[in-house]
Amino acid sequence: MRTDYFDDSILARFFGKSSNYTDIPNELYRQYNVKKGLRNEDGTGVRIGLTRVSDVIGYQKEEDGTVTNVEGDLLFRGYSIKDLLKNRKGNFGFEETAFLLLFGFLPTRQQFEDFKASLSLRYALPDDFLVDEILRAPSRNLMNRLQTLTLALYNYDDDPDNQDIYETLRKGINLIAKFPSLACYAYQAKVHDAYRESLIIHYPKKEYSIAENILYMLRPDGIFTPQEANLLDALLLIHADHGGGNNSAFTDIVIGSTGTDLYSAICGSLGALKGPKHGGANISVANMMHDVVSVTGYTTDKEQVRNVVNALFDGDFYDHTGLVYGFGHAVYTLSDPRAELLRALTERLAEEKGRQEQFEFYRLFEDTVHEIGMERKGKMFPTNVDFYSGFAYNMLGIPEEMYTPLFAIARVAGWVAHNVENKQYDGKIMRPATKYVGDRMDYVPMADRK
């Protein structure tokens, strides 16, 4: 039997023949007032809901419709992440932030201890899950693997389709606790299968924070410093949520609004986060900077850096898209507060690890992008969180393929919070509309088709 009958050449002919794959002119979007990418003409986002979980502040919209650019801030339940980061307790800042996102208030000391204990009791995977679901089925892509493992947990839940608010929170806390093990073990399985390296499995320690356990499970010797755990804890806190309008949170709300199980909704969010225009952007930054350094080295010559930045803007370097990854944002106009905080934390660890030269190059590159962006585009291209996160992960010895899974480990807290909120206060299935702009066709019998 032929297996290549429906081959690429036939597909290409079908695709080329179809009038349904012709362009939809931009004029039609304006004519029917359809917002591409759910963005308004002035660049602001189309509102798709109400939330009390978090707020992304990058501009101020006046009553007359005027948009004013402002310094960026990110609020979790009304609290600035600047204050949450500054007032962390040890290396458990992410856990306190997760509590805040889920329950809507800052915990007392006893509530915090109870919550940490509740998480630690859920660190362990179900019996046989590690062998049956992870080690026997390694994957080429860790984000795809996280999706399948999340869906696999559905089968280990006694009541997986229960949509009760309390039950959704219980399931969500279970996912927050287990995601570090899922991601780290999926990585170890891939390393063992694809690279033929030794398989090393460390079981999470109940006394460790989530950040500490990630470093413990990833490193063959399980050894890390308090400073390293502190930086990773900050990264998790910073990435824990970013408003209900970001792509992966919106995906979570859309899927959850159908009444399906939490595992399916989180699986959809993971697929959205994987994309290079969303959570996968941190890998794009790392790859871009690798190519930049291969040309310039860690130079202090600003003119040399200007040349490579101009080449990036011109589409003559790296991936030839004209994009400078790690800069610009859909909401932040002047500054991304996450990048501002992460820059300071990264500088401290760079000093401790003797990597000041690399950090200073990142600063020079950052300043140069800002300058050239203003010169060429007449607007600010603020540094976003992805620019420094890859460098921070690199200093922590975390492999690049774990960068986006770490984003997911943090963001599941926000996804659960938005899922619960939508169940509580909205409850309607998300069903937006589209405008059909194709032709009306008369049916032609197969014998008469040409």
Backbone hydrogen bonds in HBPLUS format (Angstrom, degrees):
<---DONOR---> <-ACCEPTOR-->    atom                        ^
c    i                          cat <-CA-CA->   ^        H-A-AA   ^      H-
h    n   atom  resd res      DA  || num        DHA   H-A  angle D-A-AA Bond
n    s   type  num  typ     dist DA aas  dist angle  dist       angle   num
A0011-LEU N   A0007-ASP O   3.07 MM   4  6.38 164.0  2.10 153.6 158.6     1
A0012-ALA N   A0008-ASP O   2.84 MM   4  6.02 156.0  1.89 149.2 155.7     2
A0013-ARG N   A0009-SER O   3.10 MM   4  6.36 151.3  2.19 139.6 146.4     3
A0014-PHE N   A0010-ILE O   3.00 MM   4  6.33 161.2  2.03 154.4 159.2     4
A0015-PHE N   A0011-LEU O   2.88 MM   4  6.09 164.1  1.90 153.7 158.3     5
A0016-GLY N   A0012-ALA O   2.91 MM   4  6.06 161.1  1.94 148.1 153.1     6
A0017-LYS N   A0013-ARG O   3.04 MM   4  6.15 141.4  2.19 142.3 151.8     7
A0018-SER N   A0014-PHE O   3.27 MM   4  6.41 140.2  2.44 147.3 155.9     8
A0022-THR N   A0019-SER O   3.39 MM   3  5.62 158.9  2.44 111.1 110.2     9
A0028-LEU N   A0025-PRO O   3.11 MM   3  5.71 143.1  2.26 112.3 120.4    10
A0029-TYR N   A0026-ASN O   3.02 MM   3  5.30 125.9  2.32 103.2 116.8    11
A0030-ARG N   A0026-ASN O   3.28 MM   4  6.74 156.0  2.35 151.8 157.7    12
A0031-GLN N   A0027-GLU O   2.82 MM   4  6.03 155.4  1.88 146.5 154.6    13
A0032-TYR N   A0028-LEU O   3.00 MM   4  6.08 160.4  2.04 148.1 151.0    14
A0034-VAL N   A0029-TYR O   2.82 MM   5  4.88 158.5  1.87 147.9 151.8    15
A0033-ASN N   A0030-ARG O   3.22 MM   3  4.88 157.8  2.28  96.2 102.6    16
A0038-LEU N   A0035-LYS O   3.00 MM   3  4.85 149.3  2.10 128.9 122.3    17
A0039-ARG N   A0036-LYS O   3.05 MM   3  5.82 144.6  2.18 120.1 126.2    18
A0046-VAL N   A0038-LEU O   2.90 MM   8  5.29 165.8  1.92 145.2 141.8    19
A0040-ASN N   A0044-THR O   2.70 MM   4  5.32 173.8  1.70 172.0 173.1    20
A0043-GLY N   A0040-ASN O   2.93 MM   3  5.25 160.3  1.97 115.7 119.1    21
A0077-ARG N   A0053-VAL O   2.70 MM  24  5.03 152.8  1.77 140.9 147.5    22
A0055-ASP N   A0075-LEU O   2.89 MM  20  5.05 148.4  1.99 137.6 145.9    23
A0075-LEU N   A0055-ASP O   2.91 MM  20  5.05 168.2  1.93 150.7 153.9    24
A0057-ILE N   A0073-ASP O   2.89 MM  16  5.09 167.7  1.91 164.2 162.2    25
A0073-ASP N   A0057-ILE O   3.02 MM  16  5.09 147.3  2.13 135.3 142.6    26
A0070-VAL N   A0058-GLY O   3.40 MM  12  5.70 174.7  2.40 125.8 124.3    27
A0060-GLN N   A0068-THR O   2.73 MM   8  5.04 157.6  1.78 148.4 156.4    28
A0068-THR N   A0060-GLN O   2.77 MM   8  5.04 168.7  1.78 150.1 154.2    29
A0062-GLU N   A0066-THR O   2.75 MM   4  5.17 167.3  1.77 161.6 162.1    30
A0065-GLY N   A0062-GLU O   2.96 MM   3  5.27 160.0  2.00 113.8 117.8    31
A0081-ILE N   A0074-LEU O   2.96 MM   7  5.96 147.6  2.07 170.1 179.0    32
A0076-PHE N   A0079-TYR O   2.73 MM   3  5.11 159.5  1.77 151.4 148.1    33
A0079-TYR N   A0076-PHE O   2.91 MM   3  5.11 166.9  1.93 117.3 118.6    34
A0083-ASP N   A0080-SER O   3.06 MM   3  5.45 125.8  2.36 105.7 117.2    35
A0084-LEU N   A0080-SER O   3.12 MM   4  6.51 159.6  2.16 148.7 154.9    36
A0085-LEU N   A0081-ILE O   2.84 MM   4  5.82 158.2  1.89 143.2 148.5    37
A0086-LYS N   A0082-LYS O   3.06 MM   4  6.11 155.9  2.12 137.5 144.5    38
A0087-ASN N   A0083-ASP O   3.05 MM   4  6.06 147.4  2.16 144.5 151.5    39
A0092-PHE N   A0089-LYS O   3.28 MM   3  5.94 159.1  2.33 132.0 138.3    40
A0096-GLU N   A0092-PHE O   3.19 MM   4  6.53 158.1  2.25 150.4 155.6    41
A0097-THR N   A0093-GLY O   3.01 MM   4  6.21 155.8  2.07 146.2 153.2    42
A0098-ALA N   A0094-PHE O   2.80 MM   4  6.06 154.1  1.86 151.8 159.2    43
A0099-PHE N   A0095-GLU O   3.02 MM   4  6.27 158.6  2.06 147.2 152.3    44
A0100-LEU N   A0096-GLU O   3.02 MM   4  6.29 159.5  2.06 145.5 151.0    45
A0101-LEU N   A0097-THR O   2.91 MM   4  6.18 162.6  1.94 154.2 158.1    46
A0102-LEU N   A0098-ALA O   2.96 MM   4  6.09 161.3  1.99 151.8 156.8    47
A0103-PHE N   A0099-PHE O   2.88 MM   4  5.88 169.1  1.89 158.4 161.3    48
A0104-GLY N   A0100-LEU O   2.80 MM   4  5.02 142.7  1.94 132.5 140.6    49
A0112-PHE N   A0108-THR O   2.84 MM   4  6.00 155.3  1.90 152.2 159.2    50
A0113-GLU N   A0109-ARG O   2.96 MM   4  6.23 157.9  2.01 147.9 153.5    51
A0114-ASP N   A0110-GLN O   2.92 MM   4  6.13 159.0  1.96 150.4 156.3    52
A0115-PHE N   A0111-GLN O   2.92 MM   4  6.10 152.8  2.00 143.4 150.9    53
A0116-LYS N   A0112-PHE O   2.92 MM   4  6.17 163.1  1.95 152.6 156.8    54
A0117-ALA N   A0113-GLU O   2.98 MM   4  6.15 156.8  2.03 144.4 151.1    55
A0118-SER N   A0114-ASP O   2.90 MM   4  6.12 150.4  1.99 142.7 151.2    56
A0119-LEU N   A0115-PHE O   2.95 MM   4  6.27 153.7  2.02 151.0 157.4    57
A0120-SER N   A0116-LYS O   2.90 MM   4  6.15 169.2  1.91 153.6 156.5    58
A0121-LEU N   A0117-ALA O   3.02 MM   4  6.15 150.0  2.11 147.0 153.9    59
A0122-ARG N   A0119-LEU O   2.83 MM   3  5.24 147.8  1.94 110.1 120.9    60
A0123-TYR N   A0120-SER O   3.27 MM   3  5.14 167.7  2.29 101.5 105.1    61
A0129-PHE N   A0126-PRO O   3.07 MM   3  5.39 161.7  2.10 127.6 131.4    62
A0132-ASP N   A0128-ASP O   2.85 MM   4  5.80 161.8  1.89 159.0 162.3    63
A0133-GLU N   A0129-PHE O   2.85 MM   4  5.23 153.8  1.91 135.8 144.5    64
A0134-ILE N   A0130-LEU O   3.26 MM   4  5.18 139.8  2.43 114.3 124.8    65
A0135-LEU N   A0130-LEU O   2.91 MM   5  6.24 169.8  1.92 164.7 167.9    66
A0136-ARG N   A0131-VAL O   3.16 MM   5  6.10 137.7  2.35 154.9 161.5    67
A0137-ALA N   A0134-ILE O   3.22 MM   3  5.43 155.4  2.28 105.4 112.9    68
A0145-ARG N   A0141-ASN O   3.02 MM   4  6.27 147.7  2.13 141.8 151.8    69
A0146-LEU N   A0142-LEU O   2.86 MM   4  6.09 148.5  1.96 142.0 149.8    70
A0147-GLN N   A0143-MET O   3.12 MM   4  6.44 146.8  2.24 142.4 150.8    71
A0148-THR N   A0144-ASN O   3.16 MM   4  6.57 162.5  2.19 151.0 153.5    72
A0149-LEU N   A0145-ARG O   2.89 MM   4  6.08 157.1  1.94 152.6 159.7    73
A0150-THR N   A0146-LEU O   2.89 MM   4  5.95 150.8  1.98 141.4 149.1    74
A0151-LEU N   A0147-GLN O   3.04 MM   4  6.35 161.0  2.08 151.0 155.7    75
A0152-ALA N   A0148-THR O   2.86 MM   4  6.06 140.6  2.02 136.1 147.9    76
A0153-LEU N   A0149-LEU O   3.04 MM   4  6.33 142.7  2.19 142.7 150.6    77
A0154-TYR N   A0151-LEU O   3.10 MM   3  5.32 140.1  2.26 100.6 111.8    78
A0155-ASN N   A0152-ALA O   3.01 MM   3  5.63 138.0  2.19 113.7 122.4    79
A0156-TYR N   A0153-LEU O   2.94 MM   3  5.11 151.4  2.02 106.0 115.3    80
A0157-ASP N   A0154-TYR O   3.22 MM   3  5.38 165.3  2.24 109.4 112.3    81
A0162-ASN N   A0159-ASP O   3.32 MM   3  5.85 168.9  2.34 120.5 122.6    82
A0168-THR N   A0164-ASP O   2.81 MM   4  6.07 152.6  1.89 154.1 162.6    83
A0169-LEU N   A0165-ILE O   2.96 MM   4  6.24 158.8  2.00 152.3 157.5    84
A0170-ARG N   A0166-TYR O   2.91 MM   4  6.18 158.3  1.96 149.6 155.9    85
A0171-LYS N   A0167-GLU O   2.93 MM   4  6.14 161.7  1.97 148.9 153.3    86
A0172-GLY N   A0168-THR O   2.84 MM   4  5.98 153.6  1.91 144.1 152.5    87
A0173-ILE N   A0169-LEU O   2.85 MM   4  6.09 161.5  1.89 156.3 159.4    88
A0174-ASN N   A0170-ARG O   3.13 MM   4  6.29 152.9  2.21 141.3 148.8    89
A0175-LEU N   A0171-LYS O   2.98 MM   4  6.33 147.9  2.08 145.5 154.0    90
A0176-ILE N   A0172-GLY O   2.92 MM   4  6.24 161.4  1.96 153.8 158.6    91
A0177-ALA N   A0173-ILE O   3.04 MM   4  6.21 158.4  2.09 146.8 152.0    92
A0178-LYS N   A0174-ASN O   3.05 MM   4  6.19 144.7  2.18 140.3 149.8    93
A0179-PHE N   A0175-LEU O   2.89 MM   4  5.79 146.0  2.00 157.1 161.6    94
A0182-LEU N   A0178-LYS O   3.00 MM   4  6.25 166.0  2.02 159.8 164.4    95
A0183-ALA N   A0179-PHE O   2.95 MM   4  6.09 170.9  1.96 159.2 160.1    96
A0184-CYS N   A0180-PRO O   2.95 MM   4  6.00 168.7  1.96 151.3 155.1    97
A0185-TYR N   A0181-SER O   2.88 MM   4  5.73 164.1  1.91 148.4 153.6    98
A0186-ALA N   A0182-LEU O   2.99 MM   4  5.96 149.4  2.09 137.7 146.7    99
A0187-TYR N   A0183-ALA O   2.99 MM   4  6.21 149.5  2.09 143.1 151.2   100
A0188-GLN N   A0184-CYS O   2.96 MM   4  6.27 161.1  2.00 146.7 151.7   101
A0189-ALA N   A0185-TYR O   2.85 MM   4  6.02 156.8  1.91 148.3 154.5   102
A0190-LYS N   A0186-ALA O   3.05 MM   4  6.22 152.0  2.13 140.1 147.3   103
A0191-VAL N   A0187-TYR O   2.90 MM   4  6.18 164.7  1.93 158.1 162.0   104
A0192-HIS N   A0188-GLN O   3.01 MM   4  6.16 159.8  2.05 146.5 151.7   105
A0193-ASP N   A0189-ALA O   2.93 MM   4  6.07 159.2  1.97 146.0 151.9   106
A0194-ALA N   A0190-LYS O   2.71 MM   4  5.55 163.9  1.73 154.8 160.0   107
A0195-TYR N   A0191-VAL O   3.06 MM   4  5.12 140.5  2.22 119.5 131.4   108
A0197-GLU N   A0191-VAL O   3.38 MM   6  5.92 174.7  2.38 129.6 130.2   109
A0208-TYR N   A0205-LYS O   3.13 MM   3  5.46 155.6  2.19 109.3 116.8   110
A0213-ASN N   A0209-SER O   2.92 MM   4  6.13 158.1  1.97 149.4 155.6   111
A0214-ILE N   A0210-ILE O   3.02 MM   4  6.22 150.5  2.11 147.1 154.3   112
A0215-LEU N   A0211-ALA O   3.30 MM   4  6.61 165.8  2.32 153.0 154.5   113
A0216-TYR N   A0212-GLU O   2.95 MM   4  6.12 158.4  2.00 148.1 155.2   114
A0217-MET N   A0213-ASN O   2.80 MM   4  5.91 157.3  1.85 150.3 155.2   115
A0218-LEU N   A0214-ILE O   2.97 MM   4  6.06 143.7  2.10 145.9 155.6   116
A0219-ARG N   A0215-LEU O   3.11 MM   4  6.02 157.5  2.16 147.9 152.1   117
A0222-GLY N   A0219-ARG O   2.97 MM   3  4.86 140.1  2.14  98.5 110.9   118
A0229-ALA N   A0225-THR O   3.11 MM   4  6.44 166.3  2.13 157.5 160.4   119
A0230-ASN N   A0226-PRO O   2.87 MM   4  6.00 144.8  2.00 140.4 150.9   120
A0231-LEU N   A0227-GLN O   3.07 MM   4  6.34 152.0  2.15 145.0 150.6   121
A0232-LEU N   A0228-GLU O   3.08 MM   4  6.40 164.9  2.10 152.9 156.8   122
A0233-ASP N   A0229-ALA O   2.85 MM   4  5.97 155.7  1.90 146.0 153.3   123
A0234-ALA N   A0230-ASN O   3.03 MM   4  6.23 151.2  2.11 140.2 147.6   124
A0235-LEU N   A0231-LEU O   2.96 MM   4  6.28 153.0  2.03 147.4 154.9   125
A0236-LEU N   A0232-LEU O   2.95 MM   4  6.25 156.3  2.01 151.0 156.7   126
A0237-LEU N   A0233-ASP O   2.97 MM   4  6.22 160.1  2.01 148.3 153.8   127
A0238-ILE N   A0234-ALA O   2.89 MM   4  6.07 165.7  1.91 153.8 157.3   128
A0239-HIS N   A0235-LEU O   3.09 MM   4  6.22 144.6  2.22 141.5 150.2   129
A0240-ALA N   A0237-LEU O   3.23 MM   3  5.22 164.2  2.25 105.8 110.5   130
A0414-GLY N   A0240-ALA O   3.17 MM 174  5.73 125.2  2.49 163.9 161.8   131
A0250-PHE N   A0246-ASN O   2.85 MM   4  5.96 164.3  1.88 165.7 171.2   132
A0251-THR N   A0247-ASN O   2.91 MM   4  6.08 152.1  1.98 143.0 151.1   133
A0252-ASP N   A0248-SER O   3.02 MM   4  6.21 154.5  2.09 139.2 145.6   134
A0253-ILE N   A0249-ALA O   2.96 MM   4  6.28 156.0  2.01 148.8 154.8   135
A0254-VAL N   A0250-PHE O   2.83 MM   4  6.06 163.6  1.86 154.1 158.7   136
A0255-ILE N   A0251-THR O   2.93 MM   4  6.10 173.2  1.93 156.2 157.9   137
A0256-GLY N   A0252-ASP O   2.82 MM   4  5.82 159.8  1.86 144.4 151.4   138
A0257-SER N   A0253-ILE O   2.84 MM   4  5.82 139.6  2.00 142.0 151.6   139
A0258-THR N   A0255-ILE O   3.18 MM   3  5.75 160.2  2.22 113.4 119.3   140
A0259-GLY N   A0256-GLY O   3.06 MM   3  5.65 166.2  2.08 118.6 123.1   141
A0265-ALA N   A0261-ASP O   3.30 MM   4  6.67 156.7  2.36 146.5 153.0   142
A0266-ILE N   A0262-LEU O   2.91 MM   4  6.15 164.5  1.94 159.8 163.0   143
A0267-CYS N   A0263-TYR O   2.94 MM   4  6.04 149.9  2.03 140.8 149.7   144
A0268-GLY N   A0264-SER O   3.06 MM   4  6.32 151.3  2.14 144.4 150.7   145
A0269-SER N   A0265-ALA O   3.12 MM   4  6.46 152.7  2.19 143.8 151.2   146
A0270-LEU N   A0266-ILE O   2.96 MM   4  6.24 151.0  2.04 148.7 156.3   147
A0271-GLY N   A0267-CYS O   3.17 MM   4  6.50 152.0  2.25 144.6 151.3   148
A0272-ALA N   A0268-GLY O   3.08 MM   4  6.43 151.5  2.16 146.1 153.8   149
A0273-LEU N   A0269-SER O   2.84 MM   4  6.07 160.0  1.88 152.6 158.1   150
A0274-LYS N   A0270-LEU O   3.06 MM   4  6.16 142.1  2.21 143.7 152.3   151
A0275-GLY N   A0272-ALA O   3.32 MM   3  5.89 146.8  2.44 111.4 118.2   152
A0279-GLY N   A0273-LEU O   2.95 MM   6  4.66 112.3  2.42 116.8 135.0   153
A0278-HIS N   A0275-GLY O   2.91 MM   3  5.36 161.2  1.95 117.0 122.6   154
A0280-GLY N   A0275-GLY O   2.94 MM   5  5.12 143.2  2.07 138.4 134.8   155
A0281-ALA N   A0278-HIS O   3.16 MM   3  5.76 163.7  2.18 118.5 122.0   156
A0283-ILE N   A0280-GLY O   3.19 MM   3  5.69 138.7  2.36 110.2 119.4   157
A0285-VAL N   A0281-ALA O   2.96 MM   4  6.29 152.5  2.04 152.9 159.6   158
A0286-ALA N   A0282-ASN O   3.15 MM   4  6.35 161.2  2.19 138.4 143.3   159
A0287-ASN N   A0283-ILE O   2.90 MM   4  6.15 162.8  1.93 153.8 157.8   160
A0288-MET N   A0284-SER O   2.93 MM   4  6.04 157.5  1.98 144.5 151.2   161
A0289-MET N   A0285-VAL O   2.85 MM   4  6.04 169.9  1.86 160.2 162.4   162
A0290-HIS N   A0286-ALA O   3.01 MM   4  6.13 145.2  2.14 140.3 149.9   163
A0291-ASP N   A0287-ASN O   3.15 MM   4  6.45 155.2  2.22 144.9 150.2   164
A0292-VAL N   A0288-MET O   2.89 MM   4  6.21 154.1  1.96 149.7 158.1   165
A0293-VAL N   A0289-MET O   2.91 MM   4  6.01 171.1  1.92 149.5 151.5   166
A0294-SER N   A0290-HIS O   3.05 MM   4  6.20 143.3  2.19 138.0 148.2   167
A0295-VAL N   A0292-VAL O   3.02 MM   3  5.40 144.5  2.14 106.5 116.8   168
A0296-THR N   A0292-VAL O   2.93 MM   4  6.20 168.0  1.95 158.4 162.0   169
A0297-GLY N   A0293-VAL O   2.68 MM   4  4.51 145.7  1.80 123.1 133.1   170
A0305-VAL N   A0301-ASP O   3.25 MM   4  6.63 151.9  2.33 145.9 153.9   171
A0306-ARG N   A0302-LYS O   2.79 MM   4  6.08 153.9  1.86 151.5 159.4   172
A0307-ASN N   A0303-GLU O   3.05 MM   4  6.27 151.7  2.13 142.8 149.4   173
A0308-VAL N   A0304-GLN O   3.34 MM   4  6.67 156.8  2.40 142.5 146.9   174
A0309-VAL N   A0305-VAL O   2.97 MM   4  6.19 156.1  2.03 152.8 160.0   175
A0310-ASN N   A0306-ARG O   2.88 MM   4  6.02 163.6  1.91 152.1 156.5   176
A0311-ALA N   A0307-ASN O   3.02 MM   4  6.22 149.6  2.12 139.2 148.0   177
A0312-LEU N   A0308-VAL O   3.01 MM   4  6.26 145.2  2.14 138.9 147.6   178
A0313-PHE N   A0309-VAL O   2.98 MM   4  6.34 163.1  2.01 154.2 157.7   179
A0314-ASP N   A0310-ASN O   2.88 MM   4  6.07 147.7  1.99 145.3 154.8   180
A0316-ASP N   A0311-ALA O   2.83 MM   5  4.99 152.9  1.90 160.1 158.0   181
A0315-GLY N   A0312-LEU O   3.11 MM   3  5.16 152.7  2.19 101.7 110.2   182
A0320-HIS N   A0317-PHE O   3.24 MM   3  5.43 168.3  2.25 124.2 126.0   183
A0384-ASN N   A0326-GLY O   2.86 MM  58  5.34 173.3  1.87 134.0 136.3   184
A0328-GLY N   A0382-PRO O   2.74 MM  54  5.09 163.6  1.77 145.9 151.4   185
A0339-ALA N   A0336-ASP O   2.99 MM   3  5.40 122.2  2.34 109.0 122.8   186
A0340-GLU N   A0336-ASP O   3.10 MM   4  6.46 157.1  2.16 154.2 161.3   187
A0341-LEU N   A0337-PRO O   3.02 MM   4  6.22 162.3  2.05 148.4 152.1   188
A0342-LEU N   A0338-ARG O   2.92 MM   4  6.01 160.1  1.96 144.9 151.3   189
A0343-ARG N   A0339-ALA O   2.88 MM   4  5.92 150.0  1.97 146.2 152.9   190
A0345-LEU N   A0341-LEU O   3.22 MM   4  6.52 161.6  2.26 149.8 154.9   191
A0346-THR N   A0342-LEU O   2.83 MM   4  5.90 158.8  1.87 151.0 156.9   192
A0347-GLU N   A0343-ARG O   2.96 MM   4  6.15 153.1  2.03 146.7 153.9   193
A0348-ARG N   A0344-ALA O   3.26 MM   4  6.54 155.2  2.33 143.9 149.0   194
A0349-LEU N   A0345-LEU O   3.23 MM   4  6.57 161.7  2.26 148.7 152.8   195
A0350-ALA N   A0346-THR O   2.87 MM   4  6.02 154.1  1.93 150.5 158.5   196
A0351-GLU N   A0347-GLU O   3.07 MM   4  6.31 149.9  2.17 145.5 152.2   197
A0352-GLU N   A0348-ARG O   3.18 MM   4  6.50 154.8  2.25 143.4 150.0   198
A0353-LYS N   A0349-LEU O   2.92 MM   4  6.14 144.5  2.05 148.1 157.6   199
A0355-ARG N   A0350-ALA O   2.76 MM   5  4.71 165.0  1.78 146.8 147.7   200
A0354-GLY N   A0351-GLU O   3.40 MM   3  5.19 161.0  2.44  96.9 102.3   201
A0359-PHE N   A0355-ARG O   3.14 MM   4  6.49 162.0  2.17 149.5 154.9   202
A0360-GLU N   A0356-GLN O   2.82 MM   4  6.03 163.2  1.85 156.4 160.2   203
A0361-PHE N   A0357-GLU O   3.09 MM   4  6.32 143.2  2.23 138.4 148.1   204
A0362-TYR N   A0358-GLN O   3.02 MM   4  6.39 155.4  2.08 149.3 155.6   205
A0363-ARG N   A0359-PHE O   2.99 MM   4  6.36 153.1  2.06 149.5 157.3   206
A0364-LEU N   A0360-GLU O   2.93 MM   4  6.16 156.0  1.99 143.6 149.9   207
A0365-PHE N   A0361-PHE O   2.84 MM   4  6.06 164.1  1.86 155.3 159.6   208
A0366-GLU N   A0362-TYR O   2.86 MM   4  6.00 158.7  1.90 146.6 153.0   209
A0367-ASP N   A0363-ARG O   2.93 MM   4  6.16 170.0  1.94 154.1 155.7   210
A0368-THR N   A0364-LEU O   3.00 MM   4  6.12 153.7  2.07 144.9 152.6   211
A0369-VAL N   A0365-PHE O   2.98 MM   4  6.23 155.7  2.04 151.4 157.0   212
A0370-HIS N   A0366-GLU O   3.12 MM   4  6.42 160.5  2.16 152.2 157.3   213
A0371-GLU N   A0367-ASP O   3.04 MM   4  6.31 159.8  2.08 147.1 152.2   214
A0372-ILE N   A0368-THR O   2.93 MM   4  6.12 175.3  1.94 157.6 158.6   215
A0373-GLY N   A0369-VAL O   2.82 MM   4  5.76 153.1  1.89 145.4 153.6   216
A0374-MET N   A0370-HIS O   3.16 MM   4  6.34 155.8  2.22 144.1 149.2   217
A0375-GLU N   A0371-GLU O   3.01 MM   4  6.29 156.1  2.07 146.9 154.2   218
A0376-ARG N   A0372-ILE O   2.84 MM   4  5.93 164.0  1.87 154.0 157.1   219
A0377-LYS N   A0373-GLY O   2.83 MM   4  5.48 155.9  1.89 140.5 148.7   220
A0378-GLY N   A0374-MET O   2.96 MM   4  4.38 132.4  2.19 108.6 119.1   221
A0387-PHE N   A0384-ASN O   3.12 MM   3  5.98 156.5  2.17 125.9 130.9   222
A0389-SER N   A0385-VAL O   3.29 MM   4  6.26 147.0  2.40 146.9 156.4   223
A0392-ALA N   A0388-TYR O   2.91 MM   4  6.13 157.1  1.97 153.1 160.0   224
A0393-TYR N   A0389-SER O   2.86 MM   4  6.12 162.4  1.89 153.5 157.8   225
A0394-ASN N   A0390-GLY O   2.90 MM   4  6.08 154.4  1.96 144.6 152.3   226
A0395-MET N   A0391-PHE O   3.01 MM   4  6.29 154.0  2.07 147.0 152.7   227
A0396-LEU N   A0392-ALA O   3.14 MM   4  6.43 135.4  2.34 139.7 151.9   228
A0396-LEU N   A0393-TYR O   3.02 MM   3  5.00 128.3  2.30  94.2 108.8   229
A0398-ILE N   A0393-TYR O   3.02 MM   5  5.31 167.2  2.03 153.4 149.2   230
A0397-GLY N   A0394-ASN O   2.95 MM   3  5.05 158.3  2.00 105.8 111.7   231
A0402-MET N   A0399-PRO O   2.93 MM   3  5.59 161.0  1.96 120.8 127.1   232
A0403-TYR N   A0400-GLU O   2.96 MM   3  5.32 164.2  1.99 115.8 121.0   233
A0406-LEU N   A0402-MET O   2.97 MM   4  6.08 148.9  2.07 149.4 157.0   234
A0407-PHE N   A0403-TYR O   3.23 MM   4  6.60 146.7  2.35 140.8 149.8   235
A0407-PHE N   A0404-THR O   3.03 MM   3  4.91 117.5  2.43  95.3 111.0   236
A0408-ALA N   A0404-THR O   3.00 MM   4  6.39 152.0  2.08 149.1 156.9   237
A0409-ILE N   A0405-PRO O   2.86 MM   4  6.18 151.2  1.95 147.4 155.2   238
A0410-ALA N   A0406-LEU O   3.21 MM   4  6.48 153.2  2.29 145.2 150.4   239
A0411-ARG N   A0407-PHE O   2.89 MM   4  6.08 165.2  1.91 151.9 156.8   240
A0412-VAL N   A0408-ALA O   3.04 MM   4  5.95 143.1  2.18 152.5 155.1   241
A0413-ALA N   A0410-ALA O   3.38 MM   3  6.30 156.6  2.44 121.0 124.6   242
A0414-GLY N   A0411-ARG O   2.96 MM   3  5.29 117.5  2.37 106.6 120.8   243
A0415-TRP N   A0411-ARG O   2.97 MM   4  6.33 161.8  2.00 157.1 163.0   244
A0416-VAL N   A0412-VAL O   2.99 MM   4  6.11 162.5  2.02 147.8 151.2   245
A0417-ALA N   A0413-ALA O   3.13 MM   4  6.34 160.2  2.17 143.8 149.4   246
A0418-HIS N   A0414-GLY O   2.97 MM   4  6.21 162.8  2.00 156.9 160.2   247
A0419-ASN N   A0415-TRP O   2.93 MM   4  6.08 154.4  2.00 147.3 155.1   248
A0420-VAL N   A0416-VAL O   2.95 MM   4  6.17 162.1  1.98 155.3 158.7   249
A0421-GLU N   A0417-ALA O   3.00 MM   4  6.17 163.4  2.02 146.8 151.9   250
A0422-ASN N   A0418-HIS O   2.97 MM   4  6.07 161.5  2.00 148.4 152.6   251
A0423-LYS N   A0419-ASN O   3.19 MM   4  6.41 151.7  2.27 140.9 148.2   252
A0424-GLN N   A0420-VAL O   3.01 MM   4  6.29 148.9  2.11 148.9 157.8   253
A0425-TYR N   A0421-GLU O   2.99 MM   4  6.14 168.1  2.00 161.6 162.5   254
A0426-ASP N   A0422-ASN O   3.05 MM   4  5.09 149.9  2.15 128.7 135.1   255
A0427-GLY N   A0422-ASN O   2.94 MM   5  6.04 140.2  2.10 151.6 162.9   256
A0448-ASP N   A0445-PRO O   2.98 MM   3  5.52 147.8  2.09 114.5 123.9   257
A0449-ARG N   A0446-MET O   3.19 MM   3  5.28 163.2  2.22 107.5 112.7   258
